[in-house]
Amino acid sequence: MSIDKNRVTEETTLSEILERPKGKKILAKYNLPCLGCPMAAFEMGTLKIGEVCKIYNIDLKNLLQELNSSR
């Protein structure tokens, strides 16, 4: 079984998602508050999407599905 290194998982950091062509647009669609937070700018490399979704009650399953289908 091969692992797709380009696949977004709950362990993927926000900075990795923002590097994707449609990453910022998709995160904005889910009203991710971190995109406009000045403090988050310092943490983008360590904030994992799974943690952020849990904190802000964002549907992780649907977000991951959309991020992975947008490649």
N, C-alpha and C positions, 0 to 999 in steps of 0.2 A: 504494500500500500504506500503510495507516494504522498508526500505532504506538499501542498501548494503554498509556497512561501509568500505569495502575493495575496493570499486570502486574509481578510480581516476577521479577527477573532476578538473575544472579550479582553484579551491581553494586548491587543494592538494599541499603541499610544495615539493620542490626538495628533501629534506632529506627523506621524506616519500616515494617518488618514488625510490630513490636510495636504500632503504631498500628492495625493491622487487627483486626477483631473476634475472629478465631480465631488470630491470629498467635502469641501466647504459648503457647497450648495446643499448636499444631502444632510449634513449636520444642522445647517440652518433650518431646513424643512422640519426637523424634529425639535426646533426651538432650544437647541443646546446653549445654555447660558454662558458657557466657558468661552465662546467665540468673541464675546464683547467684554469679557472680564480682564482688566489690566493685570491682575495677579496671576491669572491662568497662563498668560503669555510666558511667564517664567517657569511654568510647570508643564508645558505642552509635551515635553520629551519624556515625562514620567507619568502623566495622567493616562490611565488605561480606560478605554471606552466602556468596559464592563463596570468599572467603579463609578464613572460619571453617570451612566444610565441608572445605576442603583440609587445614587444620591438624589437624582432629579426625577426619578420615577418615569424614565423613558423606556419604551418598548425595545429592549436590546435585540430580541429575535428578529423583529421586522427591520430594525436599523441595519443589522449585520447582513440580512438578506438583500436589502437595497444596495448597500455599499459593495457587496460582492458581485451583484449582477450588473453594476455600472462600469465594469472594467473595460 
